[in-house]
């Protein structure tokens, strides 16, 4: 009996050892399991956008400045006032310009008197010459005096017109209907009139037609076209999104930090707002998302699922091998996802198209409903390999929801 009992003990120990060997062997083959989170490949709408910070500006505005210099005697509007086209706005001191008109008128009168005298003398010289009572030289002198007097009259008349025009310019009227969005001068200050530099007195703008002006990076501008729709978020209206349409794209970019590592080239894009709110004001800060492409019912994956790895070679011929080997040499990394099959992560190369803020369009490599790894970031970026045994725990916080 004792011998039989010992035999049973040995058999039991042997079974335990065999089981241990099997467990160890399986652990060696599969390695330790890695905890991951997953998402399903699905279909949906993907909207690709190009974004930029923006400033709100009127589509139409006029900078009003004086065309002649003078002291502002009367300022008939205040900032924020609505004005009609042709409404009186500013009166400059007209005294000096009125005196110039009087002086020019006097010069014209004098020139006209001289002209009449020269005309009479020329006619008399013609008659004397025809009757052989004067020489041709005397006739030519009379003719020259007459023509000079005539030119002097024209010159004086032009000076008078210029003086009158300058006098009229001392009174400034609204060139368009709109709101005085900016007032730079006060009564008593000087307005400097110049054809080359503007001394802006005020700005009149049509606030019913507004646009967002944004600068788009040179790498993104190629995707933007005239007529693209856009979403505009104005900082002053935090819970509202306004619709817009791209109406203008700059042909030439502006470069900042030229010659440095921080050099960037941007292109100005103007987006007209479809229905701007009444309280919108020029200069407000905004963000513009230009919708460049839209895919309906596209196969998609979350952005965080996509990573890069070296391409795989064929599987080893060894019977004990359960995973493909990464390629060696100088081959470049490719975009991949890790698909879950029977508790094992499989590296799958994919081709992606456009992207939204959250998703990539999948062109090739996956099918709808397949389960792919979405997190964590550390596992996806470094640890996960083709053939790694995994445990799915979707109760954990996914990378897209992590907060630091």
Helices and strands as residue ranges (DSSP letters): H 2-30, E 34-40, E 42-58, E 61-65, E 70-75, E 82-83, E 88-92, H 95-130, H 136-168, E 171-173, E 178-183, E 190-191, E 200-205, E 210-217, H 218-221, E 229-234, E 242-249, E 254-256, E 264-273, E 285-302, G 303-305, E 307-309, E 312-315, E 324-326, E 334-341, E 344-349, E 351-355, E 359-364, E 371-375, H 377-378, I 379-383, E 390-392, G 399-401
